[in-house]
Every structure is written in structure tokens, then in C-alpha cells.
């Protein structure tokens, strides 16, 4: 395949990831085009780009999920490539295919790979055929009776999951036989609302699982490499909030085995560009395929720290038809990196989003400290999108040193005017179990559970609006990944529920 030099990139996203992609483009002399919704007119990514184009009102379904408007913007500004970031259209095969049909480079995997790995039961089947270990579960979507029969056959606890799902939606853990029927029906309703597809499958629940993922990269010259693991087990509502590389539980032998399996899985679907193979690791250090994210991950900075590679730069290289820039498969990670996601949210109110104006912002510095932010002093955090405002990551020579550095940096981080989760992140990092590396995906539930949300009458209208809009935006993004609508109706949330109830329904984040 001949190389095709990229001259202008449209970033089909917003916030910190849009800015991060643009930074690498600018370093390479590539012009950038931002797209923005009406509330994002003065967002940082629109200021940072060379050009910017309005694409619609606040609702994601009318702006950032509109393929037609984004492609029109690319044509209008002469962009020869589109980077989708993560979320929104990044894992939508129709968008990758539409870019190709328009003669625009899609900086990501081919549509066929996105399609192959997008539906979970299909992905499980492909990985099993490729010899990749998967969590024991049903081979495909099942009806209610079959789901309950399988659960009883393998023994409780089990996880009931949406086949088309992600982000914790349409997911139920079942520990008692008498709860099984309600879990199946509840997961099915939620899956239909979030994804437009009520298909379910059932997996055996692994006790004390750790969430460990492998970064993979492939080029069009037959090279498929892995860039080691990331540990992502610190989660609230099935959403990662602290990530690290390497993992405290992964040995060199285990890293080699997981990497080989991840590469095998990527080859099985003809993968290109950046992707992530996600695994669950049980108490005996056996690992099982969970899913593949066919895009750049939120937590990619920790991999950049321990490899020294610019992953967005590598994405551009692959998209231009070049070989992977680092040559041979890297041998081992260097040092230790850790990332904390900073959200405009209140942990004391069950992580309710906290929109408002940032009146003062000071980010920390020092050797081995990196801030990937999407806001500035005077910026208005709106209720319409994910409330993550920045990612703070650090690097040091060992795990204890990087924990101490990240604590120091978080304590220096100043955000005035809105409530954030910064103090809560420090509590996690200071906890003895975390410092010892003795944790799993149930860490927050076990050690740092927050109180239930206050009743609606005790909250401001802004807080209520934030909760409702955030849930609607999440549902719309997840649904777009499956049903491929362009400007279609949003999911509308669970039937018969108020916006407040929807915002705090199980799996809401």
C-alpha cells in the first residue's frame, strides 16, 4: 500500500481528546478542523484548531452523532482525514465506511474490524475460534428461559449482559436464584432503551476480578504488536476512574502470554491501527477475553508514559500507510505510570454531575506530570456531555513513587467554581489496599462506597438537568454504536421513569 500524506485532519469529537489529537497534528505540521455544538462554541478544542465548524444544537444526536454534518464539514474545509477520538462515532462501522466512500481517511480500524468486534457475542465467538480464552458463557443471545437455565447450570453468581452493550448498561450481577428473573427482564429493558437492541447473554461471574487490558497496534504491512497492559480495576458504576501501567498483578510471563493472545485476536479480524483487548483476570491469575475497543482509549497516556511512544502519532503513520514507527515488538514497559480522571461531579451526592463556570484553574507541573485537559478558567461546564474535564497522569520509576507523585499533583490541582472528584481520587490513592496493589473491580464498593443520591427536592435545577442530560447523552452514544442512526431519535430512557430515576438507574454510567 502506498503512503498518502495527511495534510488536514477534522477531529470528530470534543473536549480533552480533541485537543490531545490536535496537539500531535500541530507538531507534525498538519492543519486541524474542529466541529462543535452550540454550547461548545467557546470550548477549548474550537479555540485550539486552525478552523472550526458548527454542526448543531446541544444534543449529541443532533450534533456529534450526525455523520452527514461532520462529513459536510470535512468537505467544506478540505480535510483529507478524520480522527474520531473516543465515544461518539469512534466505534461506528457506518461512519468508517462513509469516510472511505467519501475518499476521506478514517484514522482508525477498517469498518469490517469495527463490525466484527462491536457485538459482544459475535466477538466472543470470533475470539474462541482464534483460540483466545473467554469467560464461560452462552454462545449467543438467549431468550429468558435459556438465560435462566444457563445461570443455574454454571452456578451463581452470574452476569447478565446486553449483547450490544457497553459502559455498564444492560448489565446485572445475580447472586440469588430468586433474583434471576427480575435481573433478566430488567437488563433486557435497559438494553433496549440504551442500544435499541434487547439481546442478552449470560457469563459466569468471576470472583474478585481485575480489569486488565492490552494495547494493540497493527499496520498495513503485516505488523501487529502489543504495547503491554493497563490495569483499569478502579471503577465506579462500571466506569474507570484510575488506570495504571503496568499492572501490579501481571508477571512478565503473564504479560507475554496476554500480549500474544491479544495479537492473535487482532490478526483474526484483520485489524489495523490502535485497539484494546480487554480481559478479566481471576484470583488465580487466569485471564479471559471480555471485549475489544476498536479505538484509542481514554487511558492511552499511561501507555505513552511507559513506552515513550506517541500513540496518536502512530495512528497517523498507520493511516498514511506507513509501518509502525517503533520497529520491532517492544520488550518491556519502562517505569510506572498512573492516570486519574478528573470529573465535574460530587462523590458525596452519588457522583452527580456538577455543571457550572470554572472561575479559577491551576494545573500542577513537575517532572513526570502530564495534564490532558479540555477546559480553562472562565469555561462553562455544561450539563450536556460527559462531565470529565481532564486526565492527570504521572510517571515514576516504580509504583509507590508514582502513587506519591500523583497524590501530590492532585493536591496541587485547583478548580474553583465547580465541585470535582479530586479529593475522592486522593482518598483512593492513599488507601492501604490500593497502595499494596491488592484490589479488584469491587474496590470502591468495598472500601469507599458513597451514600445514595439525595432526593430531587434537595437539589438545584441545574443538578437535575445535568443528571438527565448526561444520562440521555450516554444512552445516545451507546445506541449510535449499534443502530447507526444519523440524527434519529434518542433512546428516551427507561419507560415510565423520571429523568432523576433514569440518571441513577443501575448501570447509569
N, C-alpha and C positions, 0 to 999 in steps of 0.2 A: 504494500500500500504506500503510495507516495505521500510525502508530507504536505500539509496545507497550512500555511501560516495564518494564524488568527490575528486580526487587526482591531476588531471592536467586539466587545462582549456585553450583551444585555444580561443583567442579573435578575432573574425572575423570582425575587424574594425581597425581604426587608430586614431591618434591624442589624444585629451584630454580624450575622453570617454574610449579609450583602456587603457590609463594609470590609469584612475579612477577605472575601473573594476579590473585591476591587483593589485591595492593597497589593496583592500579588500581581494582578493585571498591570497596575501602575508601575510597579518595579520593572516589569518587562516591556514597558512602552506600549501597552495595549490600552486603547480607549475603552471607557465603560459607559453603559447606559443604565440608569435606574428606572424602575417603574414604581408608582406609588398610588395608594388610595387617597381619598380626600383628607382623612385625618393625618396621613403621613406626608403631607405636602412639605412640612418643615423638618422631617425626620433626618437623622444624620446621614443615612445612606443616600438620600436625594441630594444632600449638600456635597457629598464626597465624590459623586460620579461626575464625569465630564458632561453628560446630558441626562435629562430626566423627562419622563412622560407620565402623565396622569392616566390611570386605567379604570377609574370607577369609584363608587362610594365605599363606605367603611366595611360592609360585609364582605368577607373573603370570597363568597360565591359570586359576588358582583365585581371583583377586582383581581386579587391574586390567584384566584382559581379560574379566571377567564382566559383560556388558551387563545381564543381569537384575538382578544385585545393585546395580549402580550406579543403574539406573532405580528400583529399590525404595527406595534411599537418597534419591534426589531426591524421590520421592513422600512418603516419611516426613517429610522436613524441609521440605517445601513449596517446593522450589526450582523456579522457573519457567524456568530456563535452565541449560544445561550447557556448560562450556568444556572441550574435550578435551586442551588443551595440545598436545604433540607426542609421537610414538610411541604405544604402546598402541592406543587405539581411534580416534585422531585422523583416520586416513585409511580408516576402515571405513564403507562406504556403508550397511551394515545398521544401524550404530549411529545414524548421522544420520537414517535413515528411522524407526528405532524411537523416537527422541526426538520426531520430528514426529508419529508416530502416538499418542504419549502426551500430546501437547499441550504439550511442553516445547521451548523454543527451543534449537536447536543452534547454538552460536556458532562458525560455520564455513560452508563452502560447502554447497550442496544435495547430496543423495545422488547425483543424476544427474551432477553435475560430478565428484564423487569417483570414481564408477564409470567415467566416460569417460576419466579420466586415470590410473586406477590400474594398468591393464595396459599394459605399455610398448609393445607392438607396436600395440595399438589407439590409444594416444596418438600414436604416430608417424604412423599413418595419418590421424588427425584433423588433426594439425598440417600434414602435407603438403597435405591438401585445403584447408587455410586459407592456404596459401602460406608457411608457416613453414619455413625451411631445416632439414633433418635430416641427420645423419651418414649417408653411404651405407651401406645395409644391406639385409637381407632384409625383405620387406613384412609378414611374419608369422612365427609359429613354424614351424620347419622340422624335418624328420627328419635323422638323422645324415648320410646321403648328400648331401642337399641343402645342409646346412650346410658340409660339406667342399668341395663343388663350388663354392659361392659364394665361400668363402675363397680358393680357388685362382684363381677368376675375377677378383676385385678385387685380389688380390695380398696377401701377408703384409707386415706384421703385421695381425692382426685381433683383435677382441674377441668372444669367445663369451659371451653373456649370458642370464641367466634372464629370460623374458618377464614373469614375475610378481614379479620380484625387486627388491632394493634393498639398500643397505648393503654392497655389495661381495660378496654371497653369490651363488653360481652364476655367477661371472664368471672368465674365463680369458683372458689375453693369449697369443696364439700367434705366435711369430716364426719357427718352423721347420716345414716340411711334415711331418716325421716325428713331431712332437708333436701334430698336429691331432686325430687320432682319440682319443687319450687326453684331450685337453682337452675335447672334446665330451662324451665319456662321463663324465668327472669333473664337469663343470659340471652335467650332467643329474642325476647322483646328488645333488649338493649342493642343487640347486634343489628336488628332490622332498622332501628332508629338511627344508629351511628353510621352504618355502612350500606343500608339498602339491601341487605342480604342477611337472612336469619339462620344460615347454615352453621352448625356446631360440630365440634369434635371433642373427644374426651382424652385426657392424658393422665397417667399416673402422677400423683404429686410427689415430688422428691423432697424428703425431709431436709430442712436447713440447706436449701440450695444456694449456690453462689452464681451470680450472673457474670460470666466471663466471655468476652468477645474477641475475635481475631480480625485484625485489619488485613484485607487482601487487596491486591492491585494487579491488574493484568493489562498488557498492551496487545497491539495487533500483530506483533512479531512472534507470538507464541510464549512470551514470558508471563508467568503467573507467580507472584511472590506473596508471602505474608510478612507483615511488619509487627509481629508479636501480639501480645494480648493486652487488653484493658479490663480492669475489674470495675464493674458497674453495679455492685450489690446494694449500695446505699440508695434506697428508693423510698419515696412517699407516694402512695397511690399508684404503684407500678411505674413511677416516673423517676428516672435517675436524677440525683442532685449532687453527688460527689463521685468522681471517677479517678482511677489511678492506673499507672503503667510503670512497671509490670504489676502482676498480681502477687499478693503475699502468699498465696497458696500454690501457685504454679511452679513446679520444679523445671529445670532445663529439659529433662526427658519428657515431661508432660507438655511443655511448650513446643517441643519438636513434633510430638505426636499430634497435638491440636492444630499446629500450623500445616502439617502435611494433609490432614483431613480437610481443613478449610480450603487449601489449594485444590484438592481433588474435587470438592464440591463446586468451586468456581469454574473449573475446567468443564465439569459436567453440563453446565448451562451456557457454555460459550461466552463467559463473562469478559468484559472489558472495563477499564477504568477502576475507580475506587468502590469498594463494597465492604460490608462487615458480616462475618459469620458469627451469629450469637449462639452461645452454648449455656446450658445449666451444668454445674459441677456439683455432684453429691458429696456426702460426708466422707466417702471412700476415694475421692478424687477421680471418680469416673465421670466423663463428660458426655453430654448428649446435645445434638443439634436442636436448637429452638426455632430460629428463623434467620433469614438473611435480609439485611437492609441494603437495598441497591442504590446507595447514595453515599455522600460524605456525611459522617456522623457529627453530632453536636460536639462530642468529646474528642475530636481529632487532634486538638492541640497537645494532649498528653503523649500521643504517638509521635508528633513532631518533636517534642522535647527529647524523647529517648532514642530517636533515630537521627535527628538533625536534618530531616527531610521536610521540604515544603510540599505538603500533600496537594494543595491547590495547584501549585506549580507542576506537580507530576500529572494532575488531571489535565492541565492544558497541554502538556507534552503528548500524552496519550491521545487526546482529542485531535492533535495536529498530525497524528500518525507516526510519532517518534517512539523510540524504545523507552522503557522505564529508565529514569535518569541516574539511578544509583548502581546500575550494572548488575552484579550478582546478588543472589539472595543474601540479605544481611545476616550476620551470625548471631548477635545477641543485643538486647537493649542496653543502653548506657545510663547509669544512674537511675533516678526515680522521679516520676512526675505525678502531679495530682491537680485536679481541677474541681472547683466549686462553682455551682450555678447560682447566680445572684438573681433573685426574683423580687418583683414588687408585690409582695404578699405578706400576710400576717400569720405566722405559725400559731399564735395564740387564738386565732379565730379559724382554726382548721385550714390554714393556708389560703384563706380567701384573698383574691387579687386586690391590690390597693392602687387604683389609678390616682393620678394627681400630677402636679407640677414639681419637677426637681428644682429646688431653689439653690442648692449648692452640691457640687460633685467634685470629690478629690480622690484620685485613684492612686494606689500605692506603687512604689518603684523598688529598685534594688536589683542586684544580680540574681538572675533566675526567676524573675517575676514578670508575668505577662497578663495584660488585661485586654480581653476581646469584648469591647463594649459597643452598644448601639444607641447610647443616649448622651446628653450633655446638660450642663447647668442651664435651666430655663426650658428644657424639653418637657412636654406634656405627655406623660404615660397614659395612653388611652385604655378604655376597657374592652377594646375590640379584638385584641390579639393575645397570644401567649405572653404572660407577664414577666418572662425572663428578660432582664435588661443588660446583663453582662455575664461573662465567664472569666473567673480569675484562676489562673493556673501558675504553678511554680515547679521548679526543677532543683534537685539537690543530689548529692552523691549517694544517699541512702534514704530509706523510708522514714525513719524518725526525723531526720533533718528536714525532709520536705514537708512533713506534717507541721513542724515548728515554724517553718518559713511561711506556709500557707496561713497558719493562725495569725502570725504577725501581720501579714499582708491584709488579711480580712479585718483585723482590728484597726488598721490604718485607713481602710476604705470608708469614705464619708459620703453618705447620700442623705441629704436633708430635704424635707418636704413631703416625702412618702415613707411608708413603712416597708422594710425589706426583711429578708430572712437571714441577714448576715450573722447576727448573734446566734441564731439557731445552728448555722453551719459551724461556728466555732465550738458550740457545745458538742456536736458530733465528733469533731476532730480531737477534742480533749477527752473524750470518753475512753476509759481504760481498755474496753473491749476493741474499740476501733484501733487504738494505738498498738494493740497486740496483734492486729490483723485477724482477730477471732470474731468474725461477723458473717452474716448471710443476708439474704433479701428481707428477712424479718427483723433486722436490727432496729429500725425506728419503732415498729410496733412493740418490740420487746422493751426497749430502753427509753425511748424519747417520744412516746405517744402523746399527741396533743389532745386537748379537750374537744368535745363535739362543737360544731358551729353554734353560735348564739342564735336565738330566734330572729326572724326577719325584722320584727318591730324594733329591735335594738340596734339595727344597722342603718347607715345612711343610704339614700337612694343611689349614690354613686357606687357604693359597695355592692348593692343588689344588682345594679346594671352590669357591673364588672363580672359578677358571677354568671349572670345569664348570657352575656355576650361571649365570655370566654368559653363556656361550655358549647355554645352554638358554633363558634369558630372551630373548636376541636372536632366536633361531630362533622362539620362540613369538610374539613381537611381529610379526615379519615375516610369519609364516604367517597370523596373525589378519587382517592387512590383505587377504589374498587369499581364504582359505577361510571366514572368518566364523563360526568355532566359538565357542560360549559355554560355557566350562568343559570343552571337549573335550580329547583327549589332545594332549600336546606332540609336537614332531617327533621327539624322541628322539635327534637327532644322526645322524651318518653311521654307516651299518650297519657293524658289525664293528670300530668304533674305540673306544678307551678314552676316558674323559672328558678326559684330558690331551691325547690326539691331536685330539679334536674341538675343544678350546679353541684349538688352534694350527693347525687346518687352513686352507688358503688361503681368503681371504675371510672369515675368522673374525670380523672386526669391520667 
